[in-house]
Amino acid sequence: MSELKLSKIFVERPRPILTDIPGSIAAQFESLSIDLKPGASVAIAVGSRGIANLSTIVRAVCDQLQAKRYSPFIVPAMGSHGGATADGQSGVLEAYGITEADMNCPIRSSMDVVELNSSGLVNAAYMDANAFQADGIVVINRIKPHTDFHGPYESGLAKMIVIGLGKERQAYEMHRHGVYGLKELVPKTAAHIIKQGKITLGVGIVENAYDETAKVEVILGHQIQEREKLLIKEAHKNLPRLPVSEIDILAVDKLGKDISGTGLDTNVIGRIRIPTETEPTHPDIKAIYVSDLTPASHGNATGMGLADVITEQFRSRIDYETTYTNIVTSGFLERAKQPIVAASDQAAFELCHRSVGPIALEDLRVIRIQDTLQVNELYVSAAILEELQTSPDVSVTASAARAFDDGGKSTPF
């Protein structure tokens, strides 16, 4: 009986990288004129995304604020993530190596919010109570293409100022307006909050196609939105992409909130699954299965509805309460629908093979990736490899071998 064999390849892409993160942040702080008095309390807003070098960046910001004789403390700024509890959000930070001991800085985690003056807005505006009490706020976030829409502001500092710092209350307030709330109302609300003077600095992070830090930019509060519109263009250029558009089966080793807000980055897989939004035309993937849920997700399986099949191992890790809290807040319910559950990786593949039509195994177009952040090193079937063989950016790093072991588990990456 024939079996699936995959070759391992590496796809070379432009790789801008920031090698001295603390040094870059220190130099930028030195050049900025921050309008706070010595001794001022400063809340550092940190989110729940799996950002490369996040703990290094946060520690560098803490150090620079302390060097200027301010009194910084960290607040989780992650909407409803972490099960929408103070302990849960502290746990998310800890999983990223952000602890009081490692940051040399207090962490104040609470779900309490203060309602802000929202005159002129169609929505209410909220802010983390601890951050509101501070003299200033520094917002740290990666700027990247959004998984629900595209526009001048996507996933970045504006979103962090509004939904991140606004906790579950603000997340619900914006998401109840659907994509319109995220695309149109978030930037307006961010501008409204910035004008109130609490946002002292933004720290915008742009990553390259290898999930590495390409740039860290420290921005004065009133310049955040102006700079973010330019940084999102850089982020789009660096967006990870699959090497071909036509794929029968995409195998994904891991899904997770630390990978993407949607578990699987919709920009990579070409699926949005929001009724009001048009589905992308590429890549065109007939079936997707996911093998596991990342530990850093803490059971939050938001995004599993973007796949067609998951494994029993994946299912066993799901915390339904945490998942449903997050997905109900977002309003995009289809993304949390549980796919068919298969006993093993091989069983998941076979289910997908049956679903894509009568395609012979040797003609099947299959790609396997670790996750949607890491798409430069991947496994491909013979049909895909043949298409890529003339590409100067593609090199074969391991010849074709069995895709599954005798127990039906994918061979180690």
KAMOQUI-V336218 format. One record per residue. N is the residue number from 1. SS is DSSP state (H for helix, E for strand, - for the rest). D_FIRST is the distance of its C-alpha to the first C-alpha in Angstrom with 2 decimals. Layout:
n=[N:N]
ss=[SS:SS]
d_first=[D_FIRST:D_FIRST]
This chain:
n=[1:2:3:4:5:6:7:8:9:10:11:12:13:14:15:16:17:18:19:20:21:22:23:24:25:26:27:28:29:30:31:32:33:34:35:36:37:38:39:40:41:42:43:44:45:46:47:48:49:50:51:52:53:54:55:56:57:58:59:60:61:62:63:64:65:66:67:68:69:70:71:72:73:74:75:76:77:78:79:80:81:82:83:84:85:86:87:88:89:90:91:92:93:94:95:96:97:98:99:100:101:102:103:104:105:106:107:108:109:110:111:112:113:114:115:116:117:118:119:120:121:122:123:124:125:126:127:128:129:130:131:132:133:134:135:136:137:138:139:140:141:142:143:144:145:146:147:148:149:150:151:152:153:154:155:156:157:158:159:160:161:162:163:164:165:166:167:168:169:170:171:172:173:174:175:176:177:178:179:180:181:182:183:184:185:186:187:188:189:190:191:192:193:194:195:196:197:198:199:200:201:202:203:204:205:206:207:208:209:210:211:212:213:214:215:216:217:218:219:220:221:222:223:224:225:226:227:228:229:230:231:232:233:234:235:236:237:238:239:240:241:242:243:244:245:246:247:248:249:250:251:252:253:254:255:256:257:258:259:260:261:262:263:264:265:266:267:268:269:270:271:272:273:274:275:276:277:278:279:280:281:282:283:284:285:286:287:288:289:290:291:292:293:294:295:296:297:298:299:300:301:302:303:304:305:306:307:308:309:310:311:312:313:314:315:316:317:318:319:320:321:322:323:324:325:326:327:328:329:330:331:332:333:334:335:336:337:338:339:340:341:342:343:344:345:346:347:348:349:350:351:352:353:354:355:356:357:358:359:360:361:362:363:364:365:366:367:368:369:370:371:372:373:374:375:376:377:378:379:380:381:382:383:384:385:386:387:388:389:390:391:392:393:394:395:396:397:398:399:400:401:402:403:404:405:406:407:408:409:410:411:412:413]
ss=[-:-:-:-:E:E:E:E:E:E:E:-:-:-:-:-:-:-:-:-:H:H:H:H:H:H:H:H:H:H:H:-:-:-:-:-:-:-:-:-:E:E:E:E:E:E:-:-:-:-:-:-:-:H:H:H:H:H:H:H:H:H:H:H:H:H:H:-:-:-:E:E:E:E:E:E:-:-:-:-:-:H:H:H:-:H:H:H:H:H:H:H:H:H:H:-:-:-:-:H:H:H:H:-:-:E:E:-:-:-:-:-:E:E:E:E:-:-:-:-:-:-:-:-:E:E:E:E:H:H:H:H:H:-:-:E:E:E:E:E:E:E:-:E:-:-:-:-:-:-:-:-:-:-:E:-:H:H:H:H:H:H:H:H:-:-:H:H:H:H:H:H:H:H:H:-:-:H:H:H:H:H:H:H:H:H:H:H:H:H:H:H:H:H:H:-:-:-:E:E:E:E:E:E:E:E:E:-:-:-:-:-:E:E:E:E:E:E:E:E:H:H:H:H:H:H:H:H:H:H:H:H:H:H:H:H:H:-:-:-:-:-:-:-:-:E:E:E:E:E:E:E:E:E:E:-:-:-:-:-:-:-:-:-:-:H:H:H:H:-:-:-:-:-:-:-:-:-:-:-:-:-:-:E:E:E:E:E:E:E:E:E:E:-:H:H:H:-:-:-:-:-:-:H:H:H:-:-:E:E:E:H:H:H:H:H:-:-:-:H:H:H:H:H:H:H:H:H:H:H:-:-:H:H:H:H:-:-:-:E:E:E:-:-:H:H:H:H:H:H:H:H:H:H:H:-:-:-:-:-:H:H:H:-:-:E:E:E:E:-:E:-:-:E:-:-:E:E:E:E:-:H:H:H:H:H:H:H:-:-:-:-:-:E:E:E:E:E:E:E:E:E:-:E:-:-:-:-:-:E:-:-:-]
d_first=[0.00:3.81:6.56:10.22:12.61:16.33:19.48:22.70:25.78:29.43:31.61:35.27:37.84:41.62:42.43:46.00:46.57:49.60:49.96:53.15:52.84:55.86:57.97:57.20:58.01:61.19:62.40:61.92:63.73:66.55:67.02:67.05:70.14:69.10:71.61:71.65:74.33:73.71:72.67:70.92:67.93:64.71:61.56:58.33:55.73:52.16:49.10:45.66:43.41:41.36:43.61:43.22:46.16:47.63:49.39:50.84:52.16:53.64:55.30:56.78:58.24:59.67:61.23:62.82:64.28:65.74:67.11:69.00:70.41:68.57:67.13:63.45:61.15:57.57:56.59:53.06:52.82:49.63:50.59:48.84:46.15:46.06:46.40:49.76:51.53:53.63:51.77:48.39:49.46:50.89:47.58:45.78:48.26:47.91:44.14:45.00:47.47:50.46:52.77:56.55:56.46:54.15:55.93:59.42:60.05:60.35:57.69:59.05:56.45:57.57:56.55:60.21:61.16:64.40:64.82:66.08:68.50:66.40:69.22:67.91:64.30:62.65:60.79:61.97:61.51:60.89:60.70:59.74:63.00:62.91:62.33:65.09:67.55:66.89:69.13:66.22:62.45:59.87:56.57:53.46:50.27:47.58:48.13:44.92:43.65:43.61:40.54:42.48:44.69:46.26:49.97:52.74:51.95:48.47:47.31:50.01:53.54:54.90:52.14:52.81:56.54:56.06:52.96:52.41:56.03:56.62:54.21:52.77:55.90:55.59:51.82:52.33:55.34:53.47:50.15:51.96:52.83:49.17:48.28:51.93:52.97:50.69:51.34:55.02:56.60:55.19:56.83:60.09:60.10:59.34:62.27:64.46:63.62:64.12:67.55:68.57:68.47:66.23:63.39:64.64:61.62:58.07:55.53:52.89:49.66:47.47:44.10:42.16:38.56:37.54:39.04:42.05:45.75:47.08:50.47:52.63:55.71:58.60:60.38:63.68:63.37:65.12:62.90:59.52:58.68:59.97:57.77:54.70:54.63:54.33:51.87:49.37:49.28:48.34:45.64:44.10:43.94:42.05:39.55:35.95:33.69:30.06:29.76:28.53:29.50:26.53:23.64:20.94:20.19:22.50:21.57:24.83:25.12:28.64:31.15:34.80:38.47:38.96:36.52:38.11:40.48:37.73:35.09:33.04:35.27:35.51:36.58:33.22:30.91:33.13:33.58:36.99:36.86:40.64:41.90:44.87:42.99:41.16:37.53:36.86:35.39:33.34:30.98:29.08:26.20:24.35:22.98:23.86:22.78:24.80:23.90:27.41:31.16:33.45:35.96:38.77:38.21:39.61:37.41:38.35:35.22:37.05:34.67:31.68:32.46:31.51:27.84:25.60:23.68:24.71:23.35:25.14:26.41:28.06:29.54:31.03:33.04:34.68:38.45:39.13:42.89:42.67:40.11:42.19:45.42:44.10:42.53:45.53:47.79:45.85:45.81:42.35:40.80:37.52:36.41:36.40:34.50:31.62:28.18:25.43:24.50:20.95:20.38:18.73:18.00:14.30:15.44:18.01:15.73:13.62:17.05:18.26:15.39:16.28:19.91:20.01:19.19:16.73:15.72:12.60:10.85:12.39:15.68:15.87:19.07:18.66:21.40:21.80:25.39:27.29:29.77:31.80:34.47:32.24:30.49:31.35:28.64:25.21:21.52:20.27:17.24:17.47:19.24:21.83:22.33:23.12:25.77:27.31:27.40:31.01:32.30:34.85:34.36:30.66:29.56:26.17:26.59:23.15:20.46:16.90:15.19:12.77:14.23:13.92:14.74:13.64:16.14:14.82:17.79:18.08:18.85:22.66:24.28]
